[in-house]
Amino acid sequence: MIDSPISPDLKVGTVIASQANFYQIRLDFSQKILLCTRPTRLKKIGQSVLVGDRVLVKSSELERGAIAKVLPRKTELKRPPMANADQILLVFALEEPTLDPVQLSRFLIQAEYSNLKPLLLLNKVDLISHSAKKAWLQRLNEWKYEPLFISVNTGEGIEQLKSILDDRITILSGPSGVGKSSLTSLLIPEIEIRTNTVSGKLQKGRHTTRHVELYELPQGGFIADSPGFNQPHFDFAPEQLINYFPEIKDQLENNHCRFHNCLHRDEPDCAIQEEWERYQYYLRFLEEVIAHAQKTAQRADQESSVKTKFDSSGKKYTEPKLETKKYRRISRKKKNQKLEDLYSIQSLDEELDLDF
């Protein structure tokens, strides 16, 4: 937090919501929320404004203002578009629904890819036995994660969670039905009032918004409600996937693969020799990443003189694109238009009694 404004007419705040060219900004000192715009000057220099940004604003007496400057960012995410997030809180239920290790791995990979600290929160611990909890703890420790077990119903682990969230911007993520809404209501009792206020000022529907929003915690800090992290999407190179499995980090650091783009599936002299539990998950996700990379390359090929291909091992190569004339089928709409024109000409001929 900045101790004092840079000039008397400027105030410091945090962008907590946005839509189009309007931004909700929570001021540091008065804790007032302003509805601000981004001046044309910032647009011309290509300065974007993201939720989470620290900004200087010039305000009026009518709870309105304009963003004068965007302060330097600590972190920046493209999906979801967000600035200055400190960590990702992955919320999963142990039961109802039963915890799926494959789905959990998807979210963990997405979190690792963001370069933010992932925190694993396992809700509904009151629905499993002590032995089942111990088994999950041991299993996740082998994945190199330290989960926090909580229960929104009984309050177990909530105080420890509050200390982890204190004075940080945390992205809340996880599948539906695991208790995220109940957890948020428990952490922020006034969230209904906050949601109604922001939604009304920005003219947004509460249950249809697809934008990032920040909700302030009573003890300090913010929780980010982000749709972009609730649907994991692998948008990186196939050879990068292995870096998002922390349990094999030691093997990669202590050994080196013969090939710099090794995909760790039966290549000679691969650094990963030992078996590990999530290897089958890795192979499954690798196929998805390769398929996505191929589709992306095909779209890029349409505007390039060369085309990108992948061999059977998933390695990328290029070859010249042959110049071919494109023939496109005439749309039915245009065909019908031509017929209508023909009929109108014929009727005009009959009306004027023209002879060709």
DRENVEXDREN-214870 format. One record per residue (C-alpha): residue in one letter; x, y, z; residue number from 1. Coordinates in Angstrom, 1 decimal. Layout:
N
+------+--------+--------+--------+-----+
! rest !      x !      y !      z !  nr !
+------+--------+--------+--------+-----+
!    A !      X !      Y !      Z ! NUM !
...
+------+--------+--------+--------+-----+
***
This chain:
356
+------+--------+--------+--------+-----+
! rest !      x !      y !      z !  nr !
+------+--------+--------+--------+-----+
!    M !    0.0 !    0.0 !    0.0 !   1 !
!    I !    1.3 !    3.5 !   -0.9 !   2 !
!    D !    1.6 !    5.7 !    2.3 !   3 !
!    S !    0.3 !    8.9 !    0.7 !   4 !
!    P !   -1.0 !   10.1 !   -2.7 !   5 !
!    I !    1.6 !   11.5 !   -5.1 !   6 !
!    S !   -0.2 !   14.8 !   -5.4 !   7 !
!    P !   -3.1 !   16.3 !   -3.5 !   8 !
!    D !   -5.7 !   15.9 !   -6.2 !   9 !
!    L !   -4.9 !   12.2 !   -6.9 !  10 !
!    K !   -6.0 !    9.3 !   -4.8 !  11 !
!    V !   -4.7 !    5.7 !   -4.7 !  12 !
!    G !   -7.0 !    2.7 !   -5.1 !  13 !
!    T !   -7.4 !   -0.8 !   -6.4 !  14 !
!    V !   -9.6 !   -1.8 !   -9.4 !  15 !
!    I !  -12.1 !   -4.3 !   -8.0 !  16 !
!    A !  -14.4 !   -4.7 !  -11.1 !  17 !
!    S !  -14.7 !   -3.6 !  -14.7 !  18 !
!    Q !  -16.9 !   -3.6 !  -17.7 !  19 !
!    A !  -16.3 !   -1.9 !  -21.0 !  20 !
!    N !  -14.7 !    1.5 !  -20.2 !  21 !
!    F !  -16.0 !    1.7 !  -16.6 !  22 !
!    Y !  -14.1 !    0.6 !  -13.5 !  23 !
!    Q !  -15.0 !    0.2 !   -9.9 !  24 !
!    I !  -12.1 !    1.4 !   -7.8 !  25 !
!    R !  -11.8 !    1.0 !   -4.0 !  26 !
!    L !   -9.8 !    3.9 !   -2.5 !  27 !
!    D !   -7.2 !    3.1 !    0.1 !  28 !
!    F !   -7.7 !    5.8 !    2.7 !  29 !
!    S !  -11.4 !    6.5 !    2.6 !  30 !
!    Q !  -12.4 !    2.9 !    1.5 !  31 !
!    K !  -14.9 !    4.6 !   -0.8 !  32 !
!    I !  -15.8 !    3.0 !   -4.1 !  33 !
!    L !  -15.6 !    5.2 !   -7.2 !  34 !
!    L !  -17.0 !    4.6 !  -10.7 !  35 !
!    C !  -14.1 !    5.6 !  -13.0 !  36 !
!    T !  -13.3 !    5.8 !  -16.7 !  37 !
!    R !  -10.0 !    5.3 !  -18.6 !  38 !
!    P !   -9.0 !    8.5 !  -20.4 !  39 !
!    T !   -8.3 !    8.5 !  -24.1 !  40 !
!    R !   -4.7 !    9.3 !  -23.3 !  41 !
!    L !   -4.1 !    5.9 !  -21.7 !  42 !
!    K !   -5.8 !    4.2 !  -24.6 !  43 !
!    K !   -3.4 !    5.9 !  -27.1 !  44 !
!    I !   -0.3 !    4.7 !  -25.3 !  45 !
!    G !   -1.7 !    1.2 !  -25.1 !  46 !
!    Q !   -2.1 !    1.2 !  -21.3 !  47 !
!    S !   -4.6 !   -1.5 !  -20.3 !  48 !
!    V !   -6.4 !   -1.5 !  -17.0 !  49 !
!    L !   -7.0 !   -4.8 !  -15.3 !  50 !
!    V !   -8.9 !   -5.9 !  -12.2 !  51 !
!    G !   -6.3 !   -5.9 !   -9.4 !  52 !
!    D !   -4.4 !   -2.9 !  -10.8 !  53 !
!    R !   -3.2 !   -0.3 !   -8.3 !  54 !
!    V !   -4.1 !    3.1 !   -9.8 !  55 !
!    L !   -4.1 !    6.8 !   -9.3 !  56 !
!    V !   -7.4 !    8.4 !   -9.8 !  57 !
!    K !   -8.7 !   12.0 !  -10.0 !  58 !
!    S !  -12.2 !   12.1 !   -8.5 !  59 !
!    S !  -15.2 !   14.5 !   -8.3 !  60 !
!    E !  -17.7 !   15.1 !   -5.6 !  61 !
!    L !  -20.2 !   12.7 !   -7.2 !  62 !
!    E !  -18.4 !    9.4 !   -6.6 !  63 !
!    R !  -17.1 !    9.5 !  -10.1 !  64 !
!    G !  -13.5 !    9.8 !  -11.4 !  65 !
!    A !  -10.9 !    9.1 !  -14.0 !  66 !
!    I !   -7.8 !    6.9 !  -13.9 !  67 !
!    A !   -4.7 !    9.1 !  -14.2 !  68 !
!    K !   -2.1 !    6.4 !  -14.0 !  69 !
!    V !   -1.6 !    2.6 !  -13.6 !  70 !
!    L !    1.1 !    1.7 !  -11.1 !  71 !
!    P !    3.6 !   -1.0 !  -11.8 !  72 !
!    R !    2.3 !   -4.6 !  -11.5 !  73 !
!    K !    3.7 !   -7.4 !   -9.4 !  74 !
!    T !    2.1 !  -10.1 !  -11.5 !  75 !
!    E !   -0.1 !  -10.2 !  -14.6 !  76 !
!    L !   -2.4 !  -13.0 !  -15.9 !  77 !
!    K !   -3.8 !  -13.2 !  -19.4 !  78 !
!    R !   -6.5 !  -15.8 !  -18.6 !  79 !
!    P !   -8.3 !  -14.5 !  -16.6 !  80 !
!    P !   -7.0 !  -10.9 !  -17.3 !  81 !
!    M !   -5.9 !   -9.8 !  -13.9 !  82 !
!    A !   -3.1 !   -8.0 !  -12.1 !  83 !
!    N !   -1.3 !   -8.3 !   -8.8 !  84 !
!    A !   -2.7 !  -11.6 !   -7.7 !  85 !
!    D !   -0.6 !  -13.3 !   -5.1 !  86 !
!    Q !   -2.0 !  -16.9 !   -5.0 !  87 !
!    I !   -4.6 !  -19.3 !   -6.2 !  88 !
!    L !   -6.9 !  -21.1 !   -3.8 !  89 !
!    L !   -8.1 !  -24.4 !   -5.3 !  90 !
!    V !  -11.3 !  -25.5 !   -3.5 !  91 !
!    F !  -12.3 !  -29.2 !   -3.8 !  92 !
!    A !  -14.7 !  -31.4 !   -1.8 !  93 !
!    L !  -13.6 !  -34.7 !   -0.4 !  94 !
!    E !  -17.1 !  -36.1 !   -0.7 !  95 !
!    E !  -20.4 !  -35.0 !   -2.3 !  96 !
!    P !  -18.9 !  -34.9 !   -4.9 !  97 !
!    T !  -16.1 !  -37.4 !   -4.4 !  98 !
!    L !  -12.7 !  -36.0 !   -5.1 !  99 !
!    D !  -11.5 !  -36.9 !   -8.6 ! 100 !
!    P !   -7.7 !  -37.0 !   -8.8 ! 101 !
!    V !   -7.7 !  -36.4 !  -12.6 ! 102 !
!    Q !   -9.9 !  -33.3 !  -12.3 ! 103 !
!    L !   -7.8 !  -32.1 !   -9.4 ! 104 !
!    S !   -4.6 !  -32.5 !  -11.5 ! 105 !
!    R !   -6.1 !  -30.4 !  -14.2 ! 106 !
!    F !   -6.7 !  -27.5 !  -11.8 ! 107 !
!    L !   -3.2 !  -27.9 !  -10.3 ! 108 !
!    I !   -1.6 !  -27.8 !  -13.7 ! 109 !
!    Q !   -3.4 !  -24.6 !  -14.6 ! 110 !
!    A !   -2.3 !  -23.1 !  -11.3 ! 111 !
!    E !    1.3 !  -24.1 !  -11.8 ! 112 !
!    Y !    1.2 !  -22.7 !  -15.3 ! 113 !
!    S !    0.1 !  -19.3 !  -13.9 ! 114 !
!    N !    3.3 !  -19.0 !  -11.8 ! 115 !
!    L !    1.2 !  -18.1 !   -8.8 ! 116 !
!    K !    1.4 !  -20.0 !   -5.5 ! 117 !
!    P !   -1.3 !  -22.7 !   -5.5 ! 118 !
!    L !   -3.1 !  -23.4 !   -2.2 ! 119 !
!    L !   -5.1 !  -26.6 !   -2.0 ! 120 !
!    L !   -8.2 !  -26.5 !    0.1 ! 121 !
!    L !  -10.2 !  -29.7 !    0.7 ! 122 !
!    N !  -13.7 !  -29.0 !    2.0 ! 123 !
!    K !  -16.2 !  -31.4 !    3.7 ! 124 !
!    V !  -13.6 !  -33.1 !    5.8 ! 125 !
!    D !  -16.4 !  -33.9 !    8.3 ! 126 !
!    L !  -17.8 !  -36.4 !    5.7 ! 127 !
!    I !  -14.8 !  -38.7 !    5.6 ! 128 !
!    S !  -13.0 !  -40.9 !    8.2 ! 129 !
!    H !   -9.7 !  -40.1 !    9.9 ! 130 !
!    S !   -8.0 !  -42.9 !    8.0 ! 131 !
!    A !   -9.3 !  -41.5 !    4.6 ! 132 !
!    K !   -8.1 !  -38.1 !    5.5 ! 133 !
!    K !   -4.7 !  -39.5 !    6.4 ! 134 !
!    A !   -4.5 !  -41.4 !    3.1 ! 135 !
!    W !   -5.3 !  -38.3 !    1.1 ! 136 !
!    L !   -2.7 !  -36.3 !    3.0 ! 137 !
!    Q !    0.0 !  -38.8 !    2.3 ! 138 !
!    R !   -1.0 !  -39.1 !   -1.4 ! 139 !
!    L !   -1.0 !  -35.3 !   -1.9 ! 140 !
!    N !    2.3 !  -35.0 !    0.0 ! 141 !
!    E !    3.8 !  -37.3 !   -2.6 ! 142 !
!    W !    2.5 !  -34.9 !   -5.3 ! 143 !
!    K !    4.4 !  -32.2 !   -3.3 ! 144 !
!    Y !    1.3 !  -30.4 !   -2.0 ! 145 !
!    E !    0.3 !  -29.5 !    1.6 ! 146 !
!    P !   -3.5 !  -29.5 !    1.6 ! 147 !
!    L !   -5.6 !  -27.6 !    4.2 ! 148 !
!    F !   -8.6 !  -29.7 !    5.3 ! 149 !
!    I !  -11.7 !  -27.6 !    6.3 ! 150 !
!    S !  -15.4 !  -27.9 !    6.8 ! 151 !
!    V !  -17.7 !  -25.0 !    6.0 ! 152 !
!    N !  -20.4 !  -26.8 !    8.0 ! 153 !
!    T !  -18.4 !  -27.3 !   11.2 ! 154 !
!    G !  -15.9 !  -24.4 !   10.9 ! 155 !
!    E !  -12.9 !  -26.7 !   11.1 ! 156 !
!    G !   -9.8 !  -25.0 !    9.6 ! 157 !
!    I !  -11.5 !  -21.7 !    8.8 ! 158 !
!    E !   -9.3 !  -19.6 !   11.2 ! 159 !
!    Q !   -6.2 !  -21.0 !    9.6 ! 160 !
!    L !   -7.5 !  -20.3 !    6.2 ! 161 !
!    K !   -8.2 !  -16.6 !    7.1 ! 162 !
!    S !   -4.6 !  -16.1 !    8.1 ! 163 !
!    I !   -3.4 !  -17.5 !    4.8 ! 164 !
!    L !   -5.7 !  -15.0 !    2.9 ! 165 !
!    D !   -4.8 !  -12.0 !    5.1 ! 166 !
!    D !   -3.6 !   -9.0 !    3.0 ! 167 !
!    R !   -3.3 !  -10.9 !   -0.2 ! 168 !
!    I !   -5.2 !  -11.0 !   -3.5 ! 169 !
!    T !   -6.3 !  -14.6 !   -3.9 ! 170 !
!    I !   -8.0 !  -16.2 !   -6.9 ! 171 !
!    L !  -10.8 !  -18.5 !   -5.9 ! 172 !
!    S !  -11.0 !  -21.6 !   -8.2 ! 173 !
!    G !  -12.5 !  -25.0 !   -8.3 ! 174 !
!    P !  -15.4 !  -27.1 !   -9.9 ! 175 !
!    S !  -19.0 !  -26.5 !   -9.1 ! 176 !
!    G !  -20.7 !  -28.1 !   -6.1 ! 177 !
!    V !  -17.6 !  -28.1 !   -3.8 ! 178 !
!    G !  -18.8 !  -25.3 !   -1.5 ! 179 !
!    K !  -17.1 !  -22.2 !   -3.0 ! 180 !
!    S !  -20.2 !  -20.0 !   -2.6 ! 181 !
!    S !  -20.8 !  -21.2 !    1.0 ! 182 !
!    L !  -17.1 !  -20.6 !    1.8 ! 183 !
!    T !  -17.2 !  -17.1 !    0.3 ! 184 !
!    S !  -20.3 !  -16.2 !    2.3 ! 185 !
!    L !  -18.6 !  -17.5 !    5.5 ! 186 !
!    L !  -15.4 !  -15.4 !    4.8 ! 187 !
!    I !  -17.4 !  -12.3 !    3.7 ! 188 !
!    P !  -20.8 !  -12.1 !    5.5 ! 189 !
!    E !  -21.6 !   -8.9 !    3.6 ! 190 !
!    I !  -21.0 !  -10.4 !    0.2 ! 191 !
!    E !  -24.6 !  -10.1 !   -0.9 ! 192 !
!    I !  -24.7 !   -6.4 !   -0.3 ! 193 !
!    R !  -21.3 !   -6.0 !   -2.1 ! 194 !
!    T !  -22.5 !   -8.0 !   -5.1 ! 195 !
!    N !  -25.7 !   -6.1 !   -5.4 ! 196 !
!    T !  -23.9 !   -2.7 !   -5.2 ! 197 !
!    V !  -21.3 !   -3.5 !   -7.9 ! 198 !
!    S !  -23.7 !   -5.3 !  -10.2 ! 199 !
!    G !  -26.2 !   -2.3 !  -10.0 ! 200 !
!    K !  -23.6 !    0.3 !  -10.7 ! 201 !
!    L !  -22.0 !   -1.6 !  -13.6 ! 202 !
!    Q !  -25.4 !   -2.7 !  -14.9 ! 203 !
!    K !  -24.4 !   -6.4 !  -14.7 ! 204 !
!    G !  -26.4 !   -9.5 !  -13.9 ! 205 !
!    R !  -25.2 !  -11.2 !  -10.7 ! 206 !
!    H !  -25.3 !  -14.7 !  -12.1 ! 207 !
!    T !  -24.4 !  -14.0 !  -15.7 ! 208 !
!    T !  -21.2 !  -12.0 !  -15.3 ! 209 !
!    R !  -18.1 !  -13.4 !  -17.0 ! 210 !
!    H !  -15.7 !  -10.8 !  -15.7 ! 211 !
!    V !  -13.3 !  -10.9 !  -12.8 ! 212 !
!    E !  -14.4 !   -9.2 !   -9.6 ! 213 !
!    L !  -12.6 !   -8.6 !   -6.3 ! 214 !
!    Y !  -14.4 !   -9.0 !   -2.9 ! 215 !
!    E !  -12.7 !   -7.5 !    0.1 ! 216 !
!    L !  -12.1 !   -9.6 !    3.2 ! 217 !
!    P !  -12.9 !   -8.2 !    6.6 ! 218 !
!    Q !   -9.3 !   -8.9 !    7.8 ! 219 !
!    G !   -7.8 !   -7.3 !    4.7 ! 220 !
!    G !   -7.0 !   -8.7 !    1.3 ! 221 !
!    F !   -9.3 !   -9.7 !   -1.6 ! 222 !
!    I !  -10.8 !  -12.8 !   -3.1 ! 223 !
!    A !  -11.1 !  -12.8 !   -6.9 ! 224 !
!    D !  -14.2 !  -14.4 !   -8.3 ! 225 !
!    S !  -12.9 !  -15.5 !  -11.7 ! 226 !
!    P !  -14.6 !  -17.6 !  -14.4 ! 227 !
!    G !  -11.3 !  -18.0 !  -16.2 ! 228 !
!    F !   -9.9 !  -20.3 !  -13.6 ! 229 !
!    N !  -13.0 !  -22.5 !  -13.2 ! 230 !
!    Q !  -12.4 !  -24.2 !  -16.5 ! 231 !
!    P !   -8.8 !  -25.3 !  -16.9 ! 232 !
!    H !   -7.4 !  -24.8 !  -20.4 ! 233 !
!    F !   -4.0 !  -26.0 !  -21.5 ! 234 !
!    D !   -2.6 !  -23.4 !  -23.8 ! 235 !
!    F !    1.2 !  -24.1 !  -23.7 ! 236 !
!    A !    3.8 !  -26.0 !  -25.7 ! 237 !
!    P !    3.7 !  -29.8 !  -25.2 ! 238 !
!    E !    7.3 !  -29.9 !  -23.9 ! 239 !
!    Q !    6.3 !  -27.5 !  -21.1 ! 240 !
!    L !    3.7 !  -29.8 !  -19.5 ! 241 !
!    I !    6.3 !  -31.8 !  -17.5 ! 242 !
!    N !    7.2 !  -28.6 !  -15.6 ! 243 !
!    Y !    3.8 !  -28.5 !  -13.9 ! 244 !
!    F !    4.2 !  -31.8 !  -12.0 ! 245 !
!    P !    6.3 !  -30.8 !   -9.0 ! 246 !
!    E !    6.8 !  -34.4 !   -7.8 ! 247 !
!    I !    9.3 !  -35.0 !  -10.6 ! 248 !
!    K !   11.2 !  -31.7 !  -10.3 ! 249 !
!    D !   14.1 !  -33.4 !   -8.6 ! 250 !
!    Q !   14.5 !  -35.9 !  -11.4 ! 251 !
!    L !   14.6 !  -33.2 !  -14.0 ! 252 !
!    E !   17.1 !  -31.1 !  -12.0 ! 253 !
!    N !   19.5 !  -34.0 !  -11.3 ! 254 !
!    N !   19.4 !  -35.4 !  -14.8 ! 255 !
!    H !   19.2 !  -34.1 !  -18.3 ! 256 !
!    C !   17.3 !  -35.6 !  -21.3 ! 257 !
!    R !   19.3 !  -36.2 !  -24.5 ! 258 !
!    F !   16.8 !  -34.1 !  -26.5 ! 259 !
!    H !   15.9 !  -30.6 !  -25.4 ! 260 !
!    N !   12.3 !  -31.1 !  -26.5 ! 261 !
!    C !   11.9 !  -34.5 !  -24.9 ! 262 !
!    L !    8.2 !  -35.4 !  -24.2 ! 263 !
!    H !    9.2 !  -38.1 !  -21.6 ! 264 !
!    R !    7.4 !  -41.0 !  -23.2 ! 265 !
!    D !    9.8 !  -43.7 !  -24.3 ! 266 !
!    E !   12.5 !  -41.3 !  -25.8 ! 267 !
!    P !   16.0 !  -42.6 !  -25.4 ! 268 !
!    D !   18.1 !  -41.2 !  -22.4 ! 269 !
!    C !   15.1 !  -39.5 !  -20.8 ! 270 !
!    A !   15.8 !  -37.9 !  -17.5 ! 271 !
!    I !   12.7 !  -39.3 !  -15.9 ! 272 !
!    Q !   13.3 !  -43.0 !  -15.1 ! 273 !
!    E !   11.3 !  -43.7 !  -11.9 ! 274 !
!    E !    7.6 !  -44.5 !  -12.0 ! 275 !
!    W !    5.3 !  -41.9 !  -10.4 ! 276 !
!    E !    1.6 !  -42.1 !   -9.7 ! 277 !
!    R !    0.5 !  -39.3 !  -12.0 ! 278 !
!    Y !    2.4 !  -40.5 !  -15.1 ! 279 !
!    Q !   -0.7 !  -41.8 !  -16.7 ! 280 !
!    Y !   -2.4 !  -38.4 !  -16.1 ! 281 !
!    Y !    0.6 !  -36.8 !  -17.7 ! 282 !
!    L !    0.3 !  -38.9 !  -20.9 ! 283 !
!    R !   -3.4 !  -38.2 !  -21.1 ! 284 !
!    F !   -2.9 !  -34.5 !  -20.7 ! 285 !
!    L !    0.0 !  -34.5 !  -23.2 ! 286 !
!    E !   -2.3 !  -35.8 !  -25.9 ! 287 !
!    E !   -4.7 !  -32.9 !  -25.2 ! 288 !
!    V !   -1.9 !  -30.4 !  -25.3 ! 289 !
!    I !   -0.5 !  -31.8 !  -28.6 ! 290 !
!    A !   -4.0 !  -31.7 !  -30.2 ! 291 !
!    H !   -4.5 !  -28.1 !  -29.1 ! 292 !
!    A !   -1.1 !  -27.1 !  -30.4 ! 293 !
!    Q !   -1.9 !  -28.7 !  -33.8 ! 294 !
!    K !   -5.2 !  -26.8 !  -34.0 ! 295 !
!    T !   -3.4 !  -23.6 !  -33.2 ! 296 !
!    A !   -0.7 !  -24.2 !  -35.8 ! 297 !
!    Q !   -3.4 !  -25.0 !  -38.4 ! 298 !
!    R !   -5.1 !  -21.6 !  -37.8 ! 299 !
!    A !   -1.7 !  -19.8 !  -38.0 ! 300 !
!    D !   -0.9 !  -21.7 !  -41.3 ! 301 !
!    Q !   -3.8 !  -20.1 !  -43.0 ! 302 !
!    E !   -2.0 !  -16.8 !  -42.9 ! 303 !
!    S !    1.5 !  -18.1 !  -43.5 ! 304 !
!    S !    3.6 !  -19.3 !  -46.5 ! 305 !
!    V !    4.7 !  -22.4 !  -44.6 ! 306 !
!    K !    2.6 !  -24.9 !  -42.7 ! 307 !
!    T !    3.4 !  -26.5 !  -39.3 ! 308 !
!    K !    3.0 !  -30.3 !  -38.8 ! 309 !
!    F !    3.6 !  -32.7 !  -36.0 ! 310 !
!    D !    5.2 !  -36.2 !  -36.4 ! 311 !
!    S !    4.0 !  -39.3 !  -34.6 ! 312 !
!    S !    6.1 !  -38.4 !  -31.6 ! 313 !
!    G !    4.6 !  -35.0 !  -31.2 ! 314 !
!    K !    7.6 !  -33.1 !  -32.5 ! 315 !
!    K !    6.9 !  -30.0 !  -34.6 ! 316 !
!    Y !    8.3 !  -29.3 !  -38.1 ! 317 !
!    T !    7.4 !  -27.1 !  -41.0 ! 318 !
!    E !    7.2 !  -27.4 !  -44.8 ! 319 !
!    P !    6.4 !  -25.0 !  -47.6 ! 320 !
!    K !    2.7 !  -24.4 !  -48.4 ! 321 !
!    L !    1.6 !  -25.0 !  -52.0 ! 322 !
!    E !   -0.2 !  -22.2 !  -53.7 ! 323 !
!    T !   -3.6 !  -23.4 !  -54.7 ! 324 !
!    K !   -6.6 !  -21.4 !  -56.0 ! 325 !
!    K !   -9.4 !  -21.5 !  -53.6 ! 326 !
!    Y !  -12.9 !  -22.3 !  -54.9 ! 327 !
!    R !  -15.7 !  -21.4 !  -52.6 ! 328 !
!    R !  -19.2 !  -22.7 !  -52.9 ! 329 !
!    I !  -21.8 !  -19.9 !  -53.5 ! 330 !
!    S !  -24.0 !  -19.4 !  -50.5 ! 331 !
!    R !  -27.7 !  -20.2 !  -50.8 ! 332 !
!    K !  -28.5 !  -16.7 !  -49.8 ! 333 !
!    K !  -26.6 !  -15.3 !  -52.9 ! 334 !
!    K !  -28.2 !  -17.9 !  -55.1 ! 335 !
!    N !  -31.6 !  -16.9 !  -53.9 ! 336 !
!    Q !  -30.8 !  -13.3 !  -54.4 ! 337 !
!    K !  -29.8 !  -14.0 !  -58.1 ! 338 !
!    L !  -33.0 !  -15.8 !  -58.7 ! 339 !
!    E !  -35.0 !  -13.0 !  -57.2 ! 340 !
!    D !  -33.1 !  -10.5 !  -59.5 ! 341 !
!    L !  -33.9 !  -12.8 !  -62.5 ! 342 !
!    Y !  -37.6 !  -12.9 !  -61.7 ! 343 !
!    S !  -37.7 !   -9.1 !  -61.1 ! 344 !
!    I !  -36.1 !   -8.6 !  -64.6 ! 345 !
!    Q !  -38.5 !  -10.9 !  -66.3 ! 346 !
!    S !  -41.5 !   -9.2 !  -64.7 ! 347 !
!    L !  -40.1 !   -5.8 !  -65.7 ! 348 !
!    D !  -39.7 !   -7.0 !  -69.3 ! 349 !
!    E !  -43.3 !   -8.2 !  -69.4 ! 350 !
!    E !  -44.5 !   -5.0 !  -67.9 ! 351 !
!    L !  -42.6 !   -2.8 !  -70.5 ! 352 !
!    D !  -43.2 !   -5.4 !  -73.3 ! 353 !
!    L !  -39.5 !   -5.3 !  -74.2 ! 354 !
!    D !  -38.3 !   -7.7 !  -77.0 ! 355 !
!    F !  -34.6 !   -8.8 !  -77.0 ! 356 !
+------+--------+--------+--------+-----+
***
